[in-house]
Amino acid sequence: MSGSDYEKKRDFSRTPEPKPGRRKGGKRPIFVIQKHDASTLHYDFRLEVDGVLKSWAVPKGPSTDPRVKRLAVPTEDHPLDYADFEGVIPEGQYGGGRVIVWDKGTFENITEKDGAIKPAAAALADGHFMVRLDGEKLHGGYALQRTGKGKDERWLLVKMRDDEADARRNPVSTEPRSVLSGRTIEDLADGGDG
Ligand code: MN
Protein backbone atom coordinates (compact mmCIF):
# COMPACT_ATOMS: atom_id res chain seq x y z
CA MET A 1 0.00 0.00 0.00
CA SER A 2 1.14 3.56 -0.58
CA GLY A 3 1.09 6.76 1.41
CA SER A 4 -2.02 7.82 -0.47
CA ASP A 5 -4.04 5.12 1.31
CA TYR A 6 -3.10 6.93 4.49
CA GLU A 7 -4.47 10.19 3.07
CA LYS A 8 -7.66 8.62 1.71
CA LYS A 9 -8.57 7.20 5.10
CA ARG A 10 -8.28 10.52 6.90
CA ASP A 11 -10.00 13.91 6.98
CA PHE A 12 -7.17 16.27 7.93
CA SER A 13 -9.62 18.96 8.98
CA ARG A 14 -10.82 16.58 11.70
CA THR A 15 -7.80 14.64 12.88
CA PRO A 16 -4.66 16.05 14.50
CA GLU A 17 -2.58 13.41 12.66
CA PRO A 18 -0.05 14.94 10.24
CA LYS A 19 -0.50 15.32 6.53
CA PRO A 20 2.22 13.58 4.57
CA GLY A 21 5.32 15.71 4.27
CA ARG A 22 8.98 15.28 3.59
CA ARG A 23 11.88 14.61 5.89
CA LYS A 24 15.46 15.39 4.99
CA GLY A 25 17.24 12.26 3.89
CA GLY A 26 20.79 11.05 4.42
CA LYS A 27 20.52 10.04 8.05
CA ARG A 28 20.09 6.60 9.53
CA PRO A 29 16.52 5.40 9.00
CA ILE A 30 14.20 5.83 11.94
CA PHE A 31 11.89 3.45 13.71
CA VAL A 32 9.01 4.28 15.99
CA ILE A 33 6.62 2.26 18.11
CA GLN A 34 3.36 4.01 18.92
CA LYS A 35 1.07 2.71 21.63
CA HIS A 36 -2.48 3.11 20.33
CA ASP A 37 -5.66 2.38 22.23
CA ALA A 38 -8.03 2.07 19.29
CA SER A 39 -10.95 -0.38 19.60
CA THR A 40 -8.25 -2.79 20.78
CA LEU A 41 -4.94 -1.71 22.28
CA HIS A 42 -1.93 -2.39 20.08
CA TYR A 43 1.55 -1.15 19.33
CA ASP A 44 2.21 0.26 15.85
CA PHE A 45 5.70 -0.75 14.82
CA ARG A 46 7.01 1.44 12.01
CA LEU A 47 10.28 1.34 10.06
CA GLU A 48 11.50 3.99 7.62
CA VAL A 49 11.99 2.35 4.23
CA ASP A 50 12.30 4.31 0.98
CA GLY A 51 10.69 7.49 2.29
CA VAL A 52 7.71 6.02 4.13
CA LEU A 53 7.05 4.27 7.42
CA LYS A 54 6.33 0.60 6.75
CA SER A 55 3.88 -0.36 9.49
CA TRP A 56 2.62 -3.33 11.47
CA ALA A 57 0.12 -3.48 14.33
CA VAL A 58 1.50 -5.64 17.13
CA PRO A 59 -1.34 -6.47 19.56
CA LYS A 60 0.90 -7.50 22.45
CA GLY A 61 3.79 -5.16 21.68
CA PRO A 62 7.41 -6.17 21.23
CA SER A 63 9.16 -8.61 23.55
CA THR A 64 12.80 -8.62 24.63
CA ASP A 65 12.66 -12.42 25.06
CA PRO A 66 13.91 -14.32 21.97
CA ARG A 67 11.57 -17.22 22.77
CA VAL A 68 8.48 -15.04 22.36
CA LYS A 69 6.93 -14.57 18.91
CA ARG A 70 4.65 -11.58 18.60
CA LEU A 71 1.96 -11.36 15.92
CA ALA A 72 2.43 -8.33 13.64
CA VAL A 73 -0.39 -7.45 11.26
CA PRO A 74 0.67 -5.25 8.34
CA THR A 75 -1.09 -1.88 8.05
CA GLU A 76 -0.82 0.92 5.52
CA ASP A 77 2.37 2.90 4.99
CA HIS A 78 2.48 6.08 7.04
CA PRO A 79 4.29 9.34 6.21
CA LEU A 80 7.59 9.95 7.96
CA ASP A 81 6.13 12.87 9.91
CA TYR A 82 3.86 10.41 11.69
CA ALA A 83 6.80 9.26 13.79
CA ASP A 84 6.36 12.23 16.16
CA PHE A 85 2.59 12.04 16.36
CA GLU A 86 1.14 11.79 19.81
CA GLY A 87 -2.40 12.76 20.71
CA VAL A 88 -6.04 11.88 20.36
CA ILE A 89 -7.52 10.75 17.04
CA PRO A 90 -11.24 11.59 16.95
CA GLU A 91 -13.66 8.71 16.94
CA GLY A 92 -14.85 7.95 13.43
CA GLN A 93 -11.45 8.80 11.98
CA TYR A 94 -9.52 5.76 10.81
CA GLY A 95 -8.12 4.01 13.86
CA GLY A 96 -9.45 6.48 16.43
CA GLY A 97 -8.11 6.54 19.96
CA ARG A 98 -5.11 7.80 21.86
CA VAL A 99 -1.52 7.52 20.65
CA ILE A 100 1.81 7.97 22.42
CA VAL A 101 5.31 7.48 21.07
CA TRP A 102 6.28 4.47 23.14
CA ASP A 103 9.77 4.12 21.65
CA LYS A 104 11.74 5.83 18.93
CA GLY A 105 15.23 5.74 17.48
CA THR A 106 17.16 4.64 14.46
CA PHE A 107 17.70 1.23 12.97
CA GLU A 108 20.11 -0.62 10.76
CA ASN A 109 19.12 -3.19 8.16
CA ILE A 110 21.10 -6.34 9.02
CA THR A 111 19.36 -8.66 6.55
CA GLU A 112 22.10 -10.57 4.75
CA LYS A 113 22.15 -12.38 1.46
CA ASP A 114 25.30 -14.00 0.08
CA GLY A 115 27.42 -12.10 2.57
CA ALA A 116 26.06 -8.68 1.66
CA ILE A 117 23.26 -6.55 3.08
CA LYS A 118 20.03 -7.14 1.23
CA PRO A 119 18.13 -3.91 0.46
CA ALA A 120 15.20 -3.31 2.79
CA ALA A 121 12.57 -3.24 0.03
CA ALA A 122 13.73 -6.63 -1.27
CA ALA A 123 13.85 -8.08 2.23
CA LEU A 124 10.27 -6.95 2.87
CA ALA A 125 9.10 -8.28 -0.49
CA ASP A 126 10.62 -11.65 0.38
CA GLY A 127 9.02 -11.63 3.82
CA HIS A 128 12.13 -11.70 5.95
CA PHE A 129 13.62 -8.49 7.35
CA MET A 130 16.17 -8.28 10.14
CA VAL A 131 16.91 -4.98 11.82
CA ARG A 132 19.09 -3.72 14.62
CA LEU A 133 17.16 -1.18 16.70
CA ASP A 134 18.79 1.67 18.54
CA GLY A 135 15.92 3.08 20.54
CA GLU A 136 15.45 4.26 24.10
CA LYS A 137 13.69 1.10 25.28
CA LEU A 138 14.48 -1.44 22.58
CA HIS A 139 17.97 -2.34 21.42
CA GLY A 140 19.57 -4.96 19.25
CA GLY A 141 18.30 -7.33 16.62
CA TYR A 142 14.68 -8.01 15.76
CA ALA A 143 13.44 -10.29 13.01
CA LEU A 144 10.24 -9.75 11.07
CA GLN A 145 9.08 -12.94 9.37
CA ARG A 146 6.06 -13.17 7.08
CA THR A 147 3.91 -16.23 7.75
CA GLY A 148 0.96 -15.82 5.39
CA LYS A 149 0.32 -14.14 2.06
CA GLY A 150 -2.43 -12.11 0.44
CA LYS A 151 -5.49 -11.39 2.55
CA ASP A 152 -4.09 -13.54 5.34
CA GLU A 153 -0.73 -11.79 5.39
CA ARG A 154 0.70 -11.99 8.87
CA TRP A 155 4.15 -11.43 10.25
CA LEU A 156 5.92 -12.41 13.43
CA LEU A 157 8.17 -10.01 15.33
CA VAL A 158 10.84 -11.82 17.32
CA LYS A 159 13.82 -10.61 19.34
CA MET A 160 17.07 -12.01 18.00
CA ARG A 161 19.54 -13.72 20.34
CA ASP A 162 22.16 -11.12 21.14
CA ASP A 163 23.55 -9.16 24.08
CA GLU A 164 20.41 -7.04 24.25
CA ALA A 165 18.06 -10.02 24.54
CA ASP A 166 16.62 -10.24 28.06
CA ALA A 167 13.88 -12.66 29.01
CA ARG A 168 13.36 -10.91 32.36
CA ARG A 169 12.56 -7.50 30.92
CA ASN A 170 9.02 -6.72 29.94
CA PRO A 171 9.14 -3.08 28.83
CA VAL A 172 5.59 -3.10 27.46
CA SER A 173 4.29 -3.35 31.02
CA THR A 174 7.12 -1.84 33.08
CA GLU A 175 7.95 1.15 30.81
CA PRO A 176 4.59 2.55 29.71
CA ARG A 177 5.59 6.19 29.22
CA SER A 178 6.10 8.17 26.03
CA VAL A 179 9.75 8.70 25.15
CA LEU A 180 8.80 12.14 23.78
CA SER A 181 6.65 13.60 26.54
CA GLY A 182 6.86 11.23 29.51
CA ARG A 183 3.09 10.81 29.42
CA THR A 184 1.23 7.53 29.67
CA ILE A 185 -1.61 6.84 27.29
CA GLU A 186 -3.97 7.34 30.23
CA ASP A 187 -2.59 10.87 30.64
CA LEU A 188 -4.13 11.79 27.29
CA ALA A 189 -7.69 12.93 27.91
CA ASP A 190 -10.46 11.49 25.78
CA GLY A 191 -11.43 13.94 23.08
CA GLY A 192 -8.59 16.39 23.67
CA ASP A 193 -4.85 16.46 23.22
CA GLY A 194 -4.26 16.80 26.95
MN1 MN B 1 -2.79 1.81 15.26
Residues whose N, C-alpha, C, O or C-beta is under 5 A from the ligand:
A	BS01	MN	H36 D44
